[in-house]
Amino acid sequence: MAQEKQLPHNTEAEKAVLGAMIRSSSKVSEAVAKLDVEDFFPENKNHRAIFGAMYRLYNRGEVIDPQTITNELINSKELEISGAPEYLLELADAIVTFENFDSYVKIVQDQSILRRFLKTLDDISNTYYTKDINEISEFLSQSEKKITDVTEKRRIGDFQRADQVASKLDEELRNLKTATSDDTVTGTPTGYSKLNILTHGFQPGELIILAARPGVGKTALSLNLAYNAAAHDVPVAYFSLEMPATMLFKRLVSADANVKFDSLITGFGLNDSIRYKLGESCNRLAKRKIYIDDTSGIKLLDLVAKCRKLKAKEPDLGLIVVDYIGLVTTTTKTKSESRQLEVQMISQTLKKLALDLKVPILGVAQLNRNIEQRSGGDAEPQLSDLRESGSIEQDADIVLMLYEPKSSSENPQNNDGKPKNVFQKQDEKVNEAQKKVAGAGPDSKLVTLFVRKNRSGKQGKVQFLFRKDYCRFDTLSLEADEQVEKLDEERVQYMRRDS
């Protein structure tokens, strides 16, 4: 006859924890912060009843001793199964020292997690054999999430004392090299010195949001940031939800070889010299650690699973890009739930993933159409313009916003039919002057990247020339950048002149 398998547990450790709690009020505080009733072995019903009674007394701020515990067990009709009051005294008398209390608590925790892990595996197996599995990928994703939810509990740790944190920081500061300029990069490099000054690179665990209205160039910039990181030998993952991998790679080649993107699509103007440049570019890019996933409408759980798998393969993974988060799907089926709740789930999951993997995640997002209703449709973007969820703003460590000033027009009216005021006209003149000094021509346009939120650094802005035909974002020359900044200062002074 086969012996019945019993789930993991340690009765002696449970007794040690309960005995210490009966003897010491400080141990009660420590235990209730780390354990709950379900952490005790289900067949040890007496232990569950006693811990539950002490937990309730503690939450009510009442004295905890054998008499008050017994009274609580009488009220909850659990006196008989608990063995009180005799068993309470037996538990208290068994404790000689509190020295190993933390170890006993950890044993109870580990045994509980192991039981839940095994039960989860059993539930997954039962689901497979007893229910219809319509989508294998969905079943695997849900199963992985269940397992992750169990194992995550292992990561809950204690408070760290100030001396422990200070010791770690002291060691870090000893190894920190003296910086010679403000653009010293301590995270994944952005490839743009002025953006590095503001961010010092994208830091491990950060969620970075890059937002803009359609057509401004957010996908191109996210691709440039991924390319720049990979050029520094940083492994990069790029989730392209709108564009196939081959098309995405053509954009990379266009930017790297400085060959018009249209030539890669149509073949127009290609000659031996250009073909050689394209071949050299393909060879360079082939050596970069750029991993592209072009699954359309990828499920959130699948995205998380793929990132974890890639991190295991590439421990130095330095950047994950999701273009764009509005196309990521979740398992939320309830129609009554708003899209905002779905986006909230996505942003919170991406932030948690960034922290778990210690990798910065760049999520591309849309801006609300409301921005087109302000200032005649030419308003600079603000955090409130983030589309669909305030959770994105809350979860993000850095929020980047691309802005392209509208071109001046002979039309004296705004899009809403109202006449342009003197400030709007002056603004258009400044925009045109800035484009001129920046060298914006037929194949390029001047765009501004605003750093609207930066949890660990500075806010500010960076001027770019977006060479759309080449899928490239280039920074301005030092002289042009200074002139653009000067024109901006004149704009501000003009706007304030009547105030």
C-alpha positions in Angstrom: 0.0 0.0 0.0 1.4 3.3 -1.1 2.2 5.8 1.7 0.0 9.0 1.5 2.0 12.0 0.7 1.9 14.8 3.3 2.4 18.4 2.5 5.5 20.1 3.9 5.3 21.5 7.5 7.3 21.8 10.7 5.2 21.5 13.8 8.1 22.1 16.2 8.9 25.5 14.6 5.2 26.5 14.8 5.2 25.6 18.5 8.3 27.7 19.1 6.8 30.7 17.4 3.6 30.5 19.3 5.4 29.9 22.6 7.6 33.0 22.1 4.5 35.1 21.3 2.8 34.0 24.5 5.9 34.9 26.5 6.8 38.2 24.8 4.7 41.1 23.4 7.5 42.2 21.2 7.6 38.8 19.5 3.9 39.1 18.9 4.6 42.3 16.9 7.3 40.6 14.9 5.2 37.5 14.1 2.0 39.2 13.0 4.1 41.4 10.7 5.5 38.3 8.9 2.9 35.6 9.3 -0.8 35.0 8.9 -3.1 32.1 10.0 -2.8 30.4 6.6 1.0 30.1 7.2 0.4 27.4 9.8 -0.2 23.8 8.7 -3.9 23.2 8.0 -3.9 20.0 10.0 -2.5 21.8 13.0 -5.9 23.4 13.7 -4.9 24.2 17.3 -2.0 26.3 16.1 -4.2 28.2 13.6 -6.8 28.9 16.3 -4.2 30.1 18.8 -2.4 32.4 16.3 -5.7 33.8 15.1 -6.7 34.6 18.7 -3.4 36.4 19.4 -3.7 38.2 16.0 -7.1 39.6 16.9 -6.1 40.6 20.4 -3.0 42.4 19.0 -5.1 44.3 16.4 -7.4 45.5 19.2 -4.5 46.6 21.3 -5.3 44.3 24.2 -3.0 42.5 26.6 -1.9 39.0 25.4 -1.4 36.3 28.0 -2.8 32.8 28.5 -5.9 34.1 30.2 -6.9 36.7 27.4 -6.0 34.2 24.7 -8.3 31.6 26.4 -11.1 34.1 26.6 -10.7 35.0 22.9 -10.8 31.3 22.0 -14.0 30.8 24.1 -15.6 33.8 22.2 -14.6 32.4 18.8 -15.8 28.9 19.8 -12.4 27.4 19.2 -11.5 26.5 22.8 -11.8 22.7 22.3 -9.8 22.5 19.1 -7.0 24.7 20.6 -6.4 22.6 23.7 -6.4 25.8 25.8 -5.6 26.6 28.5 -3.4 23.6 29.1 -1.7 23.7 25.7 -1.0 27.4 26.0 1.0 26.8 29.2 2.8 23.9 27.5 3.8 26.2 24.6 5.0 28.9 26.9 7.0 26.6 29.1 8.8 25.0 26.1 10.5 28.3 25.3 13.9 28.8 27.0 15.4 31.5 24.8 14.2 33.9 22.1 17.6 33.8 20.3 16.4 31.7 17.3 12.9 33.2 17.0 13.6 34.7 13.6 14.8 31.4 12.3 11.6 29.7 13.5 9.5 32.3 11.8 11.4 31.8 8.6 10.9 28.0 8.8 7.1 28.5 9.1 7.2 30.9 6.2 9.2 28.7 3.9 7.1 25.6 4.7 3.9 27.6 4.0 5.2 28.9 0.6 6.4 25.4 -0.4 2.9 24.0 0.4 1.3 26.8 -1.7 3.7 26.1 -4.5 3.0 22.4 -4.6 -0.8 23.1 -4.4 -0.5 25.6 -7.3 1.3 23.0 -9.4 -1.5 20.5 -8.6 -4.2 23.1 -9.5 -2.5 23.8 -12.8 -2.3 20.1 -13.6 -6.0 19.6 -12.6 -7.0 22.5 -14.8 -5.2 21.0 -17.8 -6.9 17.6 -17.3 -10.4 18.7 -16.4 -11.0 21.8 -18.4 -10.9 22.7 -22.1 -7.7 24.6 -23.0 -8.6 26.8 -26.0 -5.3 28.7 -26.1 -2.1 27.0 -25.0 -0.2 30.3 -24.7 -2.9 31.8 -22.5 -2.9 28.7 -20.3 0.9 28.8 -19.9 0.8 32.6 -19.2 -1.9 32.2 -16.5 0.0 29.2 -15.0 3.2 31.2 -14.9 1.5 34.1 -13.2 0.1 31.7 -10.5 3.5 30.4 -9.8 5.1 33.8 -9.7 2.4 35.1 -7.3 3.4 32.3 -4.9 7.2 32.7 -5.2 6.9 36.5 -4.9 6.0 36.1 -1.3 9.6 34.8 -0.6 10.9 38.3 -1.5 9.2 40.1 1.3 11.9 41.1 3.6 12.4 43.0 6.9 13.1 46.7 7.4 16.7 47.6 6.8 18.3 49.5 9.7 20.0 52.8 8.9 23.4 51.4 9.7 22.9 48.6 7.1 21.9 51.0 4.4 24.6 53.4 5.3 27.2 50.6 5.1 26.1 49.7 1.6 26.1 53.3 0.4 29.5 53.9 1.9 30.9 51.0 -0.2 29.1 52.3 -3.3 30.6 55.8 -2.8 34.1 54.4 -2.3 33.8 52.7 -5.7 32.2 55.7 -7.4 34.6 57.3 -9.8 35.0 61.1 -9.8 32.9 62.6 -12.5 34.5 65.1 -14.9 31.3 66.5 -16.4 27.5 66.7 -15.7 26.7 64.2 -18.5 28.3 61.2 -16.6 26.2 58.2 -17.3 25.5 55.8 -14.5 22.7 53.8 -16.2 21.9 52.8 -19.7 23.2 55.5 -22.0 20.7 57.5 -24.1 23.2 58.5 -26.7 22.4 62.2 -26.3 24.6 64.2 -24.0 22.0 66.8 -23.0 19.5 64.1 -22.1 22.3 62.3 -20.2 22.9 65.5 -18.2 19.2 65.4 -17.1 18.9 61.6 -16.5 22.5 60.3 -16.2 21.2 57.5 -18.3 18.2 55.3 -17.7 18.6 53.7 -14.3 17.9 50.0 -13.4 14.3 49.6 -12.2 13.0 52.8 -13.8 9.8 53.0 -15.8 10.3 55.7 -18.5 7.3 57.0 -20.5 7.8 58.6 -23.9 4.7 60.3 -25.1 3.6 62.4 -28.0 0.7 62.9 -30.5 0.7 60.8 -33.6 3.3 61.7 -36.3 5.7 63.6 -34.1 8.2 60.8 -34.0 7.9 58.9 -30.8 8.5 55.5 -32.4 11.6 56.8 -34.2 13.0 58.3 -31.0 12.4 55.1 -29.0 14.2 53.2 -31.8 17.1 55.7 -31.7 17.3 55.3 -27.9 17.4 51.5 -28.3 20.0 51.8 -31.1 22.2 54.1 -29.0 22.1 51.7 -26.0 23.0 48.7 -28.2 25.9 50.7 -29.8 27.3 50.8 -26.2 27.2 47.0 -26.1 24.0 47.0 -24.0 21.6 44.2 -24.7 18.2 45.7 -25.7 14.7 44.2 -26.0 12.2 45.9 -28.3 8.5 45.0 -28.4 7.0 46.4 -31.7 3.3 46.1 -31.5 2.5 48.1 -34.7 5.4 47.3 -37.0 6.9 44.0 -38.2 10.5 43.2 -37.3 11.8 43.6 -40.8 10.3 47.0 -41.2 11.7 48.0 -37.9 15.1 46.8 -38.9 15.0 48.8 -42.1 14.5 51.9 -40.0 17.6 51.0 -38.0 19.6 50.5 -41.2 18.4 53.8 -42.6 19.5 55.6 -39.4 22.8 53.8 -39.1 23.8 54.0 -42.8 22.4 57.6 -43.2 20.4 56.4 -46.3 16.9 57.6 -47.0 14.3 55.2 -45.6 12.3 55.5 -48.8 15.3 54.0 -50.8 15.1 50.9 -48.7 11.4 50.5 -49.5 11.3 51.4 -53.2 14.9 50.9 -54.3 14.9 54.3 -55.9 18.3 55.9 -56.2 20.3 52.8 -55.0 23.7 52.4 -56.6 26.8 50.4 -55.8 28.1 52.9 -53.2 24.8 53.0 -51.3 24.4 49.3 -51.5 27.8 48.9 -49.9 26.9 51.3 -47.1 23.7 49.3 -46.5 25.6 46.1 -46.4 28.1 47.5 -43.9 25.3 48.7 -41.8 23.6 45.3 -41.8 26.8 43.7 -40.7 27.2 46.2 -37.8 23.7 45.8 -36.6 23.9 42.1 -36.8 26.6 42.2 -34.1 24.4 44.3 -31.8 22.4 42.6 -29.1 19.0 43.8 -30.2 16.1 41.5 -29.6 12.9 42.3 -31.5 9.4 40.9 -30.7 6.7 42.0 -33.2 3.8 40.1 -31.7 0.7 42.2 -32.5 -1.5 42.9 -29.5 0.9 40.9 -27.2 -0.7 39.8 -23.9 0.7 41.5 -20.8 1.6 38.1 -19.2 3.4 37.0 -22.3 5.4 40.2 -22.4 6.4 39.7 -18.8 7.4 36.0 -19.4 9.5 36.9 -22.5 11.3 39.6 -20.6 12.1 37.2 -17.7 13.3 34.6 -20.1 15.6 37.1 -22.0 17.0 38.4 -18.7 18.0 34.9 -17.8 19.7 34.6 -21.1 21.2 38.1 -21.1 22.0 39.0 -17.4 23.3 42.4 -18.6 20.0 43.3 -20.3 20.0 47.1 -20.2 16.8 48.4 -21.8 13.3 47.1 -22.6 11.2 49.2 -25.0 7.4 48.7 -25.5 6.0 50.5 -28.5 3.4 51.2 -27.5 1.7 50.3 -24.2 -1.7 51.2 -25.5 -1.7 48.1 -27.7 -0.7 45.7 -24.9 -3.7 43.5 -24.0 -4.7 42.1 -20.7 -7.0 39.2 -19.6 -9.5 41.7 -18.3 -12.8 40.8 -19.8 -15.4 42.8 -17.9 -16.8 45.4 -20.2 -18.0 47.5 -17.3 -14.3 48.1 -16.3 -12.9 51.2 -17.9 -9.9 51.3 -20.2 -8.2 53.3 -17.5 -8.2 50.3 -15.1 -6.6 48.2 -17.9 -3.9 50.8 -18.6 -3.3 51.1 -14.8 -2.7 47.3 -14.7 -0.3 47.6 -17.6 1.7 50.5 -16.1 1.9 48.9 -12.6 3.0 45.6 -14.1 5.7 47.2 -16.2 7.0 49.2 -13.2 7.1 46.0 -11.0 8.8 44.1 -13.8 11.5 46.9 -14.1 12.2 46.6 -10.4 12.2 42.8 -10.4 14.6 42.6 -13.3 16.6 45.7 -12.4 16.2 46.9 -16.0 14.9 50.3 -17.2 11.7 49.9 -19.3 10.7 52.5 -21.8 7.0 52.6 -22.6 5.8 54.6 -25.6 2.4 56.3 -25.0 -0.1 58.5 -26.7 -1.2 62.0 -25.6 -4.8 63.1 -25.3 -6.4 65.0 -28.1 -7.2 67.7 -25.6 -3.8 69.2 -26.2 -5.1 70.2 -29.7 -7.8 72.3 -28.2 -5.5 74.5 -26.2 -3.7 77.6 -27.5 -5.1 77.2 -31.0 -3.8 73.6 -31.2 -0.2 74.5 -30.5 0.2 73.9 -26.8 3.2 72.4 -25.2 2.3 69.0 -23.6 1.8 68.6 -19.9 1.6 65.6 -17.6 -2.2 65.9 -17.6 -2.2 65.2 -21.3 -1.1 61.5 -20.8 -3.8 59.4 -22.4 -6.2 57.0 -20.6 -4.7 56.8 -17.1 -3.3 58.9 -14.4 -1.6 55.7 -13.2 1.0 56.1 -16.0 2.1 59.5 -14.5 2.1 58.0 -11.0 4.1 54.8 -11.9 6.6 56.5 -14.2 10.0 57.6 -12.8 10.6 59.7 -16.0 8.1 61.2 -18.4 9.5 62.4 -21.7 7.2 64.3 -24.0 7.9 65.2 -27.7 6.6 68.4 -29.1 6.7 69.9 -32.6 5.7 73.5 -33.0 3.2 74.1 -35.7 4.5 75.9 -38.8 3.5 79.5 -39.3 0.7 80.2 -41.8 -0.7 83.1 -43.6 -4.1 82.0 -42.2 -5.0 84.6 -39.5 -7.3 82.1 -37.8 -6.8 79.1 -35.5 -8.2 75.7 -36.2 -11.3 76.6 -34.1 -12.0 79.6 -36.4 -11.0 82.2 -33.8 -8.5 84.9 -34.9 -4.9 84.5 -33.7 -3.9 86.8 -31.0 -0.6 88.8 -30.9 1.1 86.3 -28.7 0.3 83.4 -31.0 1.6 85.3 -34.0 4.8 86.1 -32.1 5.1 82.5 -31.1 5.0 81.4 -34.7 7.7 83.9 -35.6 10.0 82.5 -32.9 9.3 78.9 -34.0 10.2 79.7 -37.5 13.4 81.5 -36.4 14.4 78.5 -34.3 13.9 76.1 -37.2 16.1 78.4 -39.4 19.0 78.5 -36.9 18.7 74.8 -36.2 19.1 74.1 -39.9 15.7 72.4 -40.3 15.1 71.8 -43.9 12.9 69.7 -46.2 14.1 66.5 -44.8 14.1 67.5 -41.1 12.1 69.3 -38.5 12.8 70.9 -35.1 11.2 69.0 -32.2 11.6 69.5 -28.5 11.8 66.7 -25.9 10.5 67.8 -22.6 11.5 66.0 -19.4 8.3 66.7 -17.5 9.0 64.3 -14.6 12.3 63.0 -13.3 12.1 61.3 -10.0 15.8 61.0 -9.5 17.1 63.9 -11.6 16.4 67.2 -13.3 13.6 68.4 -15.4 14.3 70.3 -18.6 14.2 70.0 -22.4 16.4 68.9 -25.3 16.2 70.2 -28.8 16.4 67.7 -31.7 16.5 67.7 -35.4 14.2 64.9 -36.5 15.4 63.8 -39.9 12.3 61.8 -40.7 13.5 60.6 -44.1 16.4 58.9 -42.3 14.6 57.9 -39.1 17.2 59.8 -37.1 17.1 62.1 -34.1 20.2 64.3 -34.0 21.1 66.9 -31.4 21.8 70.5 -32.5 25.3 71.9 -32.8 26.4 73.8 -29.7 26.0 77.2 -31.5 22.6 76.4 -32.8 21.4 75.0 -29.5 22.5 78.3 -27.8 20.7 80.4 -30.3 17.5 78.3 -30.0 17.7 78.7 -26.2 18.2 82.5 -26.6 15.1 82.7 -28.8 13.2 80.8 -26.2 14.2 83.4 -23.6 13.1 86.2 -25.8 9.8 84.4 -26.3 9.3 84.2 -22.5 10.2 87.9 -22.1 7.7 88.9 -24.8 4.9 86.9 -23.2 5.6 88.6 -19.9 5.9 92.1 -21.2 2.4 93.2 -20.3 2.3 91.3 -17.0 
